[in-house]
């Protein structure tokens, strides 16, 4: 496979024989097979074809849109650049009867190498589709940690914090190798009781056990007892690079949520006792006291 553009920077022939990136339609009958070699070339614009079929091509492993058949990519035809520097791509040729209403495209020949003198710059296609691709990546939102957990007390501050990290992915878009880096930048906490905090930049952090109950940037005090489901949504900023090129920003942000994490909120009871447990270990409320039957 070759790289992107026709200006000597990165370049790649168009996907599908019917379109160029200007959006203008080139008639499928502009492609004609050589009767001796079977190789296809573009017909002269003023020529009139006597072939009963019209033709177009598709990349060998292309499934449509930006999707490719991954197993097929591993065994696709290897098209070497020609001696004159022309870039080659593996394609399948399709044909259908010319001028027949409702005729469908069917396999004609291939795979074979196509050397197209007018390659399409695929960077605009990738740029237009990269946000959708980014949102569909298996980015992990991270995990939620609660202190204390899995039980906490009503009215007390429960410290929540996130554990999230930068992630990297390699994907294929329009036959090009695209490297994506996803970096967590904002966090939204849904505490499960109707309270939502964020999006905001703090992922919080752990407290030593002797400081549990202190208010933190991401802590929450539940006003009622019960079982609640806490969900963290992490917003990621992304960059992408095509064929080892420079990193480019992905517009907007991708948002990914953790599975709900349960936490039980209990109530606490306070009682006052007159006994000193050091003096009277059997006193009411002391650890050594005998519970009356």
N, C-alpha and C positions, 0 to 999 in steps of 0.2 A: 504494500500500500504506500502511496506517496503522500506528501504533506500538502498544505493549503496554498492558494493564490496564483495569479498569473503574472505577477510583477517580479518574480524571482525571489520573493520572500516565501512564505509557505503556500503551496497551492494544490488543488485537488479538482479533478473533473466533477461535473455536475452529477447529482443523483437523479436517475431517471432521464430518458432521452428526450422528454417533452418539454422541459422547463429550463430557463436560465434565471439567474437571481434578480434580473430586472423585473420578473413577473410576466414577461411576454411569452406567449405560446409559440413554439416552433413546431410546425406540423410534423406528425410522425412520419409522413412520407418523404421528409427530407433525408431519411436514412435509406440507403439502397445497398443490397448485397452485391458483391462482385460475382458474376456467374461462374468464374473459374476457380477463385480461391475461397469464396464464401465470406470473405471479410467485408465489414460494413464501412461505408464512408458517407459523408454528407453529399447530397445531390446539389447541383447548381440551382440557385433560386429560380432561374427561368426555365429549368428543364421540366419536361412532362414525363412522368414515369408510366411505363406500360406494365409494370408488375401488378398482378391482381391483389397483392397484399400490401399493407403498410406495416412499419416496424418501429419499435422503440426498445430501449434497453433499461435494465435495472441492475444495481450492484448485486453481485453474486449472492451475498448473504443478507440483503436488506429485507426487513419484514414490513416496512412502512413507517412513516414518521421518523423518529430518531432511533428506532429499535433495530437491532441486528440479531441474527441467530448465532449465539456464542459458540456452540459446537461447530457450526459451519465455518466460522472465522478461523478456527484452528486448522482447517484443511482446505481453505480456499486457494484458488489458483494464484501463484506468485508471479506477478507481472513485473519484469525487469524494465528499467528505463531503456529506451532505444538508444542507438549510437548517436542519433541526432539530438538527444536530450529530451525527447518527448516522454511525458509521464504516462504510464499505463495503469489501468485499473481492471480488475476481474469483473465481467458483466455476464448477464444472461440476456439473450435476445428473445423478444416476444413479437408475435405477429397476429394480425387479424385481417379478415377479408375487407378490402377497400370498398367503402360506400354501402355496406350492408347494415341497415339499422339494427341496433341491439347486438352487434357482433362483439364477442369478448376476446380479450387478449389471451393467447395461449403460447406455451413454450415453443420457440423456433429452433434455437441452437445455443450452444455454450455449455459450460463457461468458456469464455475466451477473453483475450486482453483487448481493451479498447484504448487507442491512443488518440485523445481528443485535443485538437489544437486550441480550443477555447475553454479552458477549465473554469469552473465556478469557484469563487472565493466562498468557502463555507463558514468563515468566521461570523458573518451576520446571522446565519441560521442558528449556529451554536449560541450566540449571544441572545437571540430571541427565545431560545428554548431552555436556557440554563437555569432559570428560576424554577420552572416546573420540575426539571430534573433534580435540582437541589432539594426541593420539598419532598420528593419521592425517595430520597436516599435513606438507608437504614441508620439514621443518626440517632444515637442514644441521648435522651434528655438528661441522663445522669441518674442519681438516686437521692432519696430523701432520708435524712437522719434526724431523729427527734430525741431530745433529752428532757425529761426521762421518757423511756419507751419500754414496752408497748402501752404502759399505763401512766396517766398523769392525773393531776388534781384540778378540780374545778376552781377557777379564780386565780390559779397560779400561772406564772409565765412558763410556757413550754418552748424551749429553744429548738427551732427548726433550722437546718442548714442543708445546702445542696453539695453534692460531689459530682462535678461535671468537668469534662476535659475536651481539649481540641481533638478533632478526628479527621482522618484523611481517607479519600476514596479515589479509585481509578475506574473510570467508566468510558464506554465507547459511544460517541455521538456522531452520527453521519459518517461513520468509518474512521473518525479521528480519535486519538487517545487524549482523554481529558482528565486532568488531575484536579481534584476538588479538596479544599481545606475548609473545615467548618469549625468556627471558634465561638464558644459561648460568651454572650455579652450582656444578656438581661434575663431576669427570673421573675416569674409570676407565681404566687402561692395561693392556692385555693385550700383553705383550712377545713372545708367540709361542713361548716356550720353556717354557710352563707357569707363568710368573710373572705374577701379576695384582696391580696396585697401585691401591687406591682402593675405593670412591669417596672423593675428597678434594677440597678446594676449590682447590688450586693447579693452574693450567694450565701452569706452568713458564715459561721464558723463554730467549732466546738467550744464548750465551756468545761473546765474541770468540775468534777462532781460536787465539790464543796460550794460551787457557785450556781448550781442548778436552781432555777426559780428566779434568776435575775432577768430583767428585761433586756432584750437584744434587738438589733435592727430587724431581724426576721422572726422574732418570737411571737407567740400568740397566747392569750388567756381565754379559755373557754368559759362561757357563762352558764353552761348547763352540762349535766352529766349525760353519758351515752357513748355510743361508738360512732366515730367519724372517719371519713375517707379523705386523706390529704393527697392532693395532686400538685405536682410541680410542672410548670411549663417553661421550658428554656428556649430563649430566642438565640439563634446562631447567625453570625455574620459569615459570609462565604467568599472565597476567592477561587478562581479556576484558571488553569493554564492549559493550552492546547499544544500537543506534540512537544512538550518540554519548553514551551515558550514562557514569556514573562507572566506572572500572576495578574489576573484582572479581577476587579470587584464584581460580585454577584449582586444585582439590584435587590433592595429590600432585605428582609430577614426570613429565615426559615424557623418555624415554631414547632417544637416537639415536646410531647408530654410524657411523664412517667406513668406507669400503672398506679392505680390508687393504693395508698398505704394506710392500713387501719391503725387507729389509736383509740384507746378507751379512756374516757374521762370519768374519774371517780370523785365522790365528795369526801371531805375529811371531817372528823368529829373531834372536838376539843373538850376535855373534861379536866376539872381541877381536883386534886387530891391533897389531903392534909398530911399524909404519911411521907416520911423520908425513906426511900427504898434502901439507903445505906444503913439506916438505923433499924428499919423493920422491913426486911425483904419480902415478908408475907403480906405487906400492906396492900390495900386495894389499888389496882393499877400498876403494881410492881411486877416485873418479869417472873418472880418466884411465887406470886400469889396463887392460891388455889381457887379455881372458879367454883362458886357454890352450885350445887345441883338442885 
